Amino acid sequence: MNKLLAAFALLFFALPLRAEQAARFRDVEIHYNAMPTDELLPDVAKSYKIERSRNRGMLTLSVLKKTPLGVSQPVRARVKVVLPTLTGQSIDVPVREIVEGTAIYYIGEFRITPPQKLKFKVSAQPEGMSQPLNFEFEQAFYQ
């Protein structure tokens, strides 16, 4: 595992320090996190071409599917993320897939205006599944 992937994995799974954030659907788990991009280490942000700013947010998603032996493995998925606005409109969050070794994850960037609470609507359709898996979560961003 290269140093950048290790640093990104540390941020993805360790920040912020709170209960694990995952949506569960039978044999699929979707792990997610949203944070301001200024919390990224400069080298990590540069390698993933992410602008570090307190007015930019980043969403990370990882889709894991259990094998017949019960082991969770990353899988590719079609991922769509929408942020509803206060005016009733929706903003699509562009999401890109990152594959490094056996790791597969998705990154999306969006604008934030702290203090602010955003509601994310996520739709992920793992390879081999005929229907997308949908869930919502909220994340507060502070100054």
RAUR-V604938 format. One record per backbone hydrogen bond with DSSP energy under -1.0 kcal/mol. CO is the residue of the C=O (numbers start at 1). NH is the residue of the N-H. If there is no record, write none. Layout:
# RAUR-V604938
CO/NH
CO/NH
This chain:
# RAUR-V604938
2/6
3/7
4/8
5/9
6/10
7/11
8/12
9/13
10/14
11/15
16/18
21/32
23/30
25/28
27/66
28/25
29/64
30/23
31/62
33/60
35/58
36/39
37/40
41/45
42/46
43/47
44/48
45/50
46/49
53/38
53/56
55/112
56/37
57/110
58/35
59/108
60/33
61/106
62/31
63/75
64/29
65/73
67/70
71/67
73/65
76/127
78/125
80/123
81/93
82/121
83/91
85/88
89/85
91/83
96/107
98/105
100/103
103/100
105/98
106/61
107/96
108/59
110/57
116/141
118/139
120/137
121/82
122/135
123/80
124/133
125/78
126/129
133/124
135/122
137/120
139/118
141/116
